[in-house]
Amino acid sequence: MASRIAVISDHASPLAVAGGIDSGGQNIYVASIARHVHALGYELDVFTRRDNPALPEIVEVCKGLRIVHVRAGRKALYLASHASHIVGLPLEEGRALLAELTAHATQPQFVYRHDWRLGDLVAWDNLATMHRGTPFDDTRHPRDMRRTTVLER
């Protein structure tokens, strides 16, 4: 059984037709990487935006290589412990609203907790995810963390 890899591609669809209106270099790059990783023997799911409701949720490019469309356009609050106030609201009212929103966003049904296994990779979008580390014994388990930053325009 081949290992399955999940790739998140926020703004590029490997299904975009080369030379088309919506096919920039990033689309072609994601498609190329997906095909290459699949050719190495891995099963691959590429999660990308579904900004056209006519697109099917899952497109099987070939056995073991799927494009999984997720809904695009949902609004998100940039909310976490760094937020100190809300511009335009009195300080206490803003802080009360922040506390209420944080309590709502951290309900168990909205929380993902990862149970680590060897070889796991987790990525998230800092603009749409609140994240917190849990206690971790770094004297027994090495931790390799990398950061990638993408400029949003």
ABEGO torsion letter per residue (X at the ends): XBBBBBBBBAABBAABBBGBAABBAAAAAAAAAAAAAAAAGBBBBBBBBBABAABBABBBABBGBBBBBBBBGBBBBBBBAABABBBGBBAAAAAAAAAAAAAAAABAAABBBBBBBBGBBBBBBAAABBBBBBBBBAAABBBBBBBBBBBBX
